[in-house]
Amino acid sequence: MLEQIDHRGKHFMIGDEDVVDDVARERCRRAELFERQAQREIRELERAKAVAGPDSPDSDAGVLDR
């Protein structure tokens, strides 16, 4: 860690490069997990729509689309 002083005279620390990389890696990992979850939910929705069949004029599914 390296201590620095900004233009206002406040002290701050510059961390180890590995710490920043670890934070970035964790964010990427979480983003990948969210993306996989979203893809699973999209596939489930598509399967549910396929099982339900085409919308009929009096079905409740049309209400959800509005």
C-alpha contacts under 8 A as a table, 3 or more apart, distances in Angstrom:
res1	aa1	res2	aa2	distance
1	M	13	M	6.25
1	M	14	I	5.62
1	M	15	G	4.88
1	M	16	D	5.97
2	L	13	M	5.46
2	L	14	I	5.05
2	L	15	G	6.75
3	E	11	H	6.83
3	E	12	F	5.76
3	E	13	M	4.44
3	E	14	I	6.25
4	Q	11	H	5.70
4	Q	12	F	5.34
4	Q	13	M	5.92
4	Q	14	I	7.14
5	I	8	R	7.75
5	I	9	G	5.51
5	I	10	K	5.38
5	I	11	H	4.47
5	I	12	F	6.12
6	D	9	G	5.34
6	D	10	K	5.49
6	D	11	H	6.52
6	D	12	F	7.39
7	H	10	K	7.46
15	G	19	V	6.86
15	G	20	V	7.59
16	D	19	V	5.55
16	D	20	V	7.09
17	E	20	V	5.35
17	E	21	D	6.34
18	D	21	D	4.92
18	D	22	D	6.02
19	V	22	D	5.06
19	V	23	V	6.31
20	V	23	V	5.15
20	V	24	A	6.23
21	D	24	A	5.02
21	D	25	R	5.99
22	D	25	R	5.01
22	D	26	E	6.12
23	V	26	E	5.14
23	V	27	R	6.27
24	A	27	R	5.12
24	A	28	C	6.22
25	R	28	C	5.10
25	R	29	R	6.09
26	E	29	R	5.00
26	E	30	R	6.14
27	R	30	R	5.15
27	R	31	A	6.10
28	C	31	A	5.01
28	C	32	E	6.16
29	R	32	E	5.14
29	R	33	L	6.30
30	R	33	L	5.02
30	R	34	F	6.22
31	A	34	F	5.13
31	A	35	E	6.13
32	E	35	E	5.02
32	E	36	R	6.21
33	L	36	R	5.19
33	L	37	Q	6.19
34	F	37	Q	5.02
34	F	38	A	6.10
35	E	38	A	5.09
35	E	39	Q	6.21
36	R	39	Q	5.06
36	R	40	R	6.21
37	Q	40	R	5.10
37	Q	41	E	6.22
38	A	41	E	5.11
38	A	42	I	6.17
39	Q	42	I	5.09
39	Q	43	R	6.27
40	R	43	R	5.15
40	R	44	E	6.20
41	E	44	E	5.01
41	E	45	L	6.13
42	I	45	L	5.10
42	I	46	E	6.19
43	R	46	E	5.08
43	R	47	R	6.18
44	E	47	R	5.11
44	E	48	A	6.13
45	L	48	A	5.05
45	L	49	K	6.17
46	E	49	K	5.11
46	E	50	A	6.19
47	R	50	A	5.00
47	R	51	V	6.17
48	A	51	V	5.14
48	A	52	A	6.08
49	K	52	A	5.08
49	K	53	G	6.20
49	K	54	P	7.92
50	A	53	G	5.31
50	A	54	P	7.95
52	A	55	D	7.94
55	D	59	S	6.47
55	D	61	A	7.06
55	D	62	G	7.06
56	S	59	S	5.31
57	P	62	G	7.85
59	S	62	G	6.21
59	S	63	V	7.94
60	D	63	V	5.40
60	D	64	L	7.10
61	A	64	L	5.36
61	A	65	D	6.79
62	G	65	D	5.24
62	G	66	R	6.82
63	V	66	R	5.52
